[in-house]
Amino acid sequence: TDIFNGDPHPGNIFIRPGTGIKGEDHGFTVVVLDWGLAKQLPEEKRIAFCQLTYAAATLDFGLMLDAVDTMGIKMKREDVGEDMEGTRFLLRDMAPRKIARKRIKAKRKNDVKLFKSRKKGERLPMSSKGYPGELFFFFRTNELLHGLGSKLEIEMPYLDVLKPYAEQGLGDLYERQDEAVTEPTIKELSEGNPKLESEIEGVINELDREGHVSGVQVCVIDQSGKIVADKAMGNMGGLKRNVPMRTNSLVLGFSCTKGIVATMAHMMVEEDYISYDEPICERAWPAFCPGEGIPEELKLAFPEETTIDEQWEWKRSITLRHILTHTAGLSMSLPMKFTIKSMSSCEECCKAYEYDSNAPGQTLLPKTKPGDECSYHFMSFGWLVAGTLVGAYKNRSGDQSITFEEVYNAILAPKLLNQTIASGFRPCGGGGSHPMAH
């Protein structure tokens, strides 16, 4: 619906026994009273809220930018990382009162720190004249529901509840009925390995039956460069669930490059560029966490942080093994100034994890002791490994201007099949005006 109640406090919510469907008397129906404070969303704003919610649920940074544009918000700066963090906090999980208060307190502390670190004209991220009025109603409704959930001691994955409705609301925008998928399709290869193809097909069908995948691509190339299996099944998933998965479908492969940098890391360990268990700040990447004692300016930047000394020591102890096993404690750490342009530069993002005495308030520190907790480093993994490997390569070559792409070309590229290179495999980006990896 495009109408929502902007005043859902406990006094305006009743629970009526029964669902009212076919005379059934079990279950219940939620009744919302007092529609004096209500809002009807224009179609573009309804789409924008769906985009915002779905982007937050799927960590889709591109869709987040689309949502801001569709919403009509006039931003003073581009920092999609901060926008994503703020939106995910807004749509955070419901939690009992004590936990909810702790989360809000931590968020406010971080917001105050960021506010003070910015120049006067940059403290407010958006123009007040470009602030859609519908947002006020949405924020009010959202916080009232969170408050009600906390009062009732409810634990609920809020985004998981909202995501299917946002996906449904965006469905019409992405529908392609002419390519609708009715049955899983598996491409047959005329000159392949029948036994291997049969085994792959069996695995794909099992994954499909168990509901683990929306679509699958599998291509196997032997050492001579011959394709021995090439399979595709299902659909593109998510907002493109009506688009069939084909063997030549392009799939956004952010985390596919994790395997590339991890392979490079193992190769460089074998070739004695670096070891798994030496702290990376000692030789490979000194700027990551320089000096044994914590800098005074860092303490001043975090005056209320009681664990800052401990976190500094944690960062100094991080090893390549910690990073490769996702136990470095930096899983949710993203560059403070995170834009689409900066995200396309490996060197710029690596630099964000270094200590800058001129901007101590932007220091990224581990949240847990390295080695204690395994938490998927969904964005930071590649930059942490890349920064370490580039530093190790610089130590041996003596070239301090070397880039990650140059290290990749020296270490891993020579090992690739000619067919892989000819296929357009460029994990470091397309070069020129296409710097993003694809």
Order of alpha helices (4+ residues) and beta strands (2+ residues): beta-beta-beta-beta-alpha-alpha-alpha-alpha-alpha-alpha-alpha-beta-beta-alpha-alpha-alpha-alpha-alpha-alpha-alpha-alpha-alpha
